[in-house]
């Protein structure tokens, strides 16, 4: 009769039982860490004659895809290789005397989709948004708007 290694079986059962608990606790902690994050940053940009050309140059330089909605809004999304990675997005709409730009990062956490503003004060949010904030500041410079601090 073969010997049964009860210690090995106990270890396997322990890992199987604890793994979902560890994953759940990690995701809950991540959601809790991102809870204080501001959802979107909003900028009002003065009208420019060449706004479209400036925006198009920036999109090409930073690998963003633009599409227009039936309401006339412009939605920009950075082309990402991994669909689960944080995705920088911008929504641009024309108001009477200015353009309004909303900027955020879509961040997927299972059972909760999060939006994080690039100028958030949350420490984890700042780390996630670091490169997007640099790109967005370049766009704001290009459109003659003050940078985010």
HELIX and SHEET records of a PDB file:
HELIX    1   1 UNK A    6  UNK A   34  1                                  29    
HELIX    2   2 UNK A   51  UNK A   62  1                                  12    
HELIX    3   3 UNK A  123  UNK A  142  1                                  20    
SHEET    1   A 5 UNK A  41  UNK A  46  0                                        
SHEET    2   A 5 UNK A  98  UNK A 109 -1                                        
SHEET    3   A 5 UNK A  87  UNK A  94 -1                                        
SHEET    4   A 5 UNK A  74  UNK A  78 -1                                        
SHEET    5   A 5 UNK A  64  UNK A  68 -1                                        
SHEET    1   B 3 UNK A  41  UNK A  46  0                                        
SHEET    2   B 3 UNK A  98  UNK A 109 -1                                        
SHEET    3   B 3 UNK A 112  UNK A 116 -1                                        
END                                                                             
